[in-house]
Amino acid sequence: MTDDLRKTDPAPCGFTIIELLVVVTILGILIALLLPAVQAARETARRMQCQNNLRQLGLALTGYEIQWSLFPPSSCWPSGVDPNDAGQLGNLQANWAILILPFLDQQTLYGRFDLSRPIPDAANATARSQTLAVMLCPSDAYNARPFQGSQSVQTAALGDGWARGNYAANASLGQMWHTSNAASSPWYWAALPSSPGWNNPNLRGVMGANVSIGLPQMTDGASNTVLVGEIRAGVTDFDARGVWAMSGACPSALWGHGGITGGTYLGDDYGPNCSDPKADDVVACSAIRTTVGTSDGDALVREGMPCYDGDYANTQQTARSMHPGGVNVCLADGSVHWLSDAIEVRPSTAGALSVWDRLMASADGLPIAADQW
């Protein structure tokens, strides 16, 4: 019986080349199918964190208003200083974000600021360099790089080491122009409490320069008025957009960001993520354009961060984000909402205000239902 037993070769082990290729191909297809879903889930999480930041800022601003009966001004500077003169940028004082630090459980950081000195002063270098998680949108790839004013002659007076931020106070649909720069369009310049642009109910937001309003003056209602919106951090070291502790239009406030037809002005920085090549008016824009790619600004338009030098410094900025298709905003009632890039920004009727403008103006007399935006 044992003579009939024969040894046989073992069965072949492992995979053939063809089988491995098939498995790799299948895995590649699965990864390609899953990757967009994973990326979308990550962006959803980042957007939710951004919305939570805005809620915290809204609560802090509300706390400030309860204590002082006014919201903080978006920007401050001493009497006689023209913030549109790049040579005087070193005189800028505290902005809204610094003033609400005690209401963000940041009393210690607030105490590190010497408010008797300008914020660009060396005495405030350590405090202004502090990164605050509540000021950062996780979708913005540029907000980890500090602002370095010394990298451009035009921004040198601001100094170095400023931490970035992604949220801006709603100031005015007029531009942040001082009287000396406003001869051509005096009806909408809005850099002072006496400015026509601040006192025009179709333009005034909430937190102006050296001036602000409280809830009683917000006659459109807290649920109809934007308090804070998203912005993007500058794309170069000396791009002043998105600097949380810096006063001015581009660093930390929204100015001239509408398409008003109540006068002769139709803005070139209207609505969220405006792509007009001359949108945000930023000091050192020409140098920013050259650094990023082309002197005509095409590279910045593609990046979603167009800018314009003009004759002024940091006078105009609209809301921007790196979330696809729109921006988050916090209304004065503390609620956070998504505003699509498709929101009406150019009114269809002459003399009317757009949906965007009506949400930004605090006393235009045209409150707007949520189902319209």
Buried (B, 14 or more C-beta within 10 A) or exposed (E): EEEEEEEEEEEEEEEEEEEEEEEEEEEEEEEEEEEEEEEEEEBEEBBEBBBEBBBBBBBBBBBBBEEEEBBBBBBBBEEEBBBBBBEBBBBBBBBBBBBBBBBBEBEEBBEBBEBEEBBBBEBBBEBBBBEBEBBBBBBBEBBEBBBBBBBBEBBBBBBBBBBBBBBBBBBBBBBBBBBEBBEEBEBBBBBBEEBBBBBBBBBBBBBBBBBBBEBEEBBBBBBBBBBBBBBBBBBBBBBBBBBBBBBBBBBBBBBBBBBBBBBEBEBBBBBBBBEBBBBBBBBBBBBBBEBBEEEEBBBBBEBBBBBBBBEBBBBBBBBBBBBEEBBBBBBBBBBBBBBEBEBBBBBEEEEBBBBBBBBBBBBBEBEBEEEEB
